[in-house]
Amino acid sequence: MEPTIIGLDFAKMEFQLHGVDERGNIVFTKRLHRGGVLTFFASLAAWVIGMEACARGHRRAREISKLGYRAT
């Protein structure tokens, strides 16, 4: 089953992702290094992504939105 919402938590060098389906069931959890985030999202269908509101978050949201995602 594919996720419909992905949560993205920022850290300095690693990012934690958490994907859930339309029922709220966990589909995946994944830890990525900074350089692998856009590569990961480029390989998937576009879903809604929830992320923290900070300077780094706004920059990542713009980058991820260019791939067709809706960052909230």
Helices and strands as residue ranges (DSSP letters): E 5-9, E 14-20, E 26-33, G 34-36, H 37-42, E 48-51, H 55-65, E 70-71
